[in-house]
Structures are given as C-alpha cells and as structure tokens.
Amino acid sequence: MTVIGAGGVSIASWKKSKRFHRDYDKLSTDLRDRVDAKLQDLVRAARPPGLVFEKLKGHSSPDIYSLHVTGNYKVTMEIDGSCAVLRRVGDHDDIDRAP
C-alpha cells in the first residue's frame, strides 16, 4: 500500500543508517552497483523516468519512502529536508515486514 510519486520530494544528499550498511554489505556486487545508480538518479531528479519512488502507507511517524532497485529489491528511507536517511535495502518480503 503506497502512494506513488511521494508529492514531488526533492533529495540533494543521503546518509546511510547502520542497518542500511549491514543490508548493503550482504548484497552482490551487481546489486550494490544498481543501488548506487538508483540513488544517483534520485539526487539528479525528483521523479526520474523509470524510477518507482513511493511513500509507504501506514508509516507516518516518520514518513517512510521506498524506491525500487530491481523487480524484487527496494531501498527504504526517511526524508529530512532535502536529505534522505537510508534505512534498509533488501528484497520486497524483507522490506515489507520491516521497512
């Protein structure tokens, strides 16, 4: 249950949480490269073409957003001004259980 587009959120930078680092370190090199590329795309444009960026419903304190890296992997984040605090990266099942 998500809201697509997330209201035109603009991101200029990001910080990685400890949990994100742990999740990221478990990924293959190919997936890490894809995550890095998607994050760069997100900084370049608020809604880059082909990037599924959504606000997750049911998470309002704080608001949690996700972006799809592949068909099965996503990154979750909180937005603090123009900075994205990266929370998790993993497959849909893991992220849906604990974003």
C-alpha positions as CSV (number, residue, x, y, z in Angstrom):
1,M,0.0,0.0,0.0
2,T,1.8,3.0,-1.3
3,V,1.4,6.5,-2.7
4,I,3.3,6.8,-6.0
5,G,5.3,9.9,-6.6
6,A,5.6,11.0,-2.9
7,G,4.5,14.6,-3.6
8,G,7.5,15.8,-5.5
9,V,10.1,15.3,-2.8
10,S,13.4,16.7,-3.8
11,I,16.6,15.0,-2.5
12,A,20.0,16.6,-2.6
13,S,22.0,14.1,-0.4
14,W,21.7,11.0,1.7
15,K,23.0,9.4,4.8
16,K,23.3,5.7,5.4
17,S,22.0,4.2,8.7
18,K,23.9,1.3,10.4
19,R,21.1,-1.1,9.3
20,F,21.4,0.1,5.7
21,H,25.1,-0.6,5.8
22,R,24.5,-4.2,7.2
23,D,21.9,-4.9,4.5
24,Y,24.1,-3.3,1.7
25,D,27.1,-5.3,2.7
26,K,25.1,-8.6,2.1
27,L,24.3,-7.7,-1.5
28,S,26.1,-8.9,-4.5
29,T,28.4,-6.5,-6.4
30,D,25.8,-6.2,-9.2
31,L,23.0,-5.3,-6.8
32,R,25.3,-2.8,-5.0
33,D,26.0,-1.1,-8.3
34,R,22.3,-0.9,-9.1
35,V,21.5,0.6,-5.7
36,D,24.2,3.2,-6.2
37,A,23.0,4.1,-9.7
38,K,19.3,4.4,-8.5
39,L,20.4,6.7,-5.6
40,Q,22.4,8.9,-8.0
41,D,19.3,9.1,-10.3
42,L,17.2,10.1,-7.3
43,V,19.5,13.0,-6.5
44,R,19.6,14.2,-10.1
45,A,15.7,14.5,-10.5
46,A,12.8,14.4,-8.1
47,R,11.0,11.9,-10.3
48,P,13.4,10.3,-12.7
49,P,11.9,8.3,-15.5
50,G,11.7,4.6,-14.8
51,L,12.3,5.0,-11.0
52,V,9.5,3.8,-8.8
53,F,9.6,6.1,-5.8
54,E,6.7,5.8,-3.3
55,K,5.6,6.8,0.1
56,L,4.6,3.8,2.2
57,K,1.2,3.9,3.7
58,G,0.8,3.2,7.4
59,H,4.2,4.8,8.3
60,S,3.7,8.4,9.2
61,S,5.9,9.0,12.2
62,P,8.3,9.2,10.4
63,D,7.2,9.0,6.8
64,I,9.0,6.2,5.0
65,Y,9.6,6.2,1.3
66,S,10.8,3.4,-1.0
67,L,12.4,3.1,-4.4
68,H,12.6,0.0,-6.5
69,V,16.1,-1.1,-7.4
70,T,15.1,-4.2,-9.4
71,G,11.8,-6.1,-9.7
72,N,12.4,-7.7,-6.3
73,Y,14.7,-5.3,-4.4
74,K,14.0,-1.9,-2.9
75,V,15.6,0.8,-0.7
76,T,13.6,2.5,2.1
77,M,14.4,5.9,3.5
78,E,13.1,8.8,5.6
79,I,13.3,12.3,4.2
80,D,14.8,15.1,6.4
81,G,14.6,18.3,4.5
82,S,16.5,17.5,1.3
83,C,18.5,14.7,2.9
84,A,17.4,11.0,2.6
85,V,18.2,8.9,5.6
86,L,18.6,5.4,4.0
87,R,17.0,2.8,6.3
88,R,17.1,-0.6,4.6
89,V,17.9,-2.3,1.3
90,G,16.6,-5.8,0.6
91,D,14.0,-7.9,-1.2
92,H,10.3,-7.0,-1.1
93,D,9.5,-9.6,1.6
94,D,12.1,-8.3,4.0
95,I,11.3,-4.7,3.4
96,D,7.5,-5.2,3.7
97,R,8.0,-6.9,7.1
98,A,10.3,-4.2,8.5
99,P,10.9,-1.1,6.3
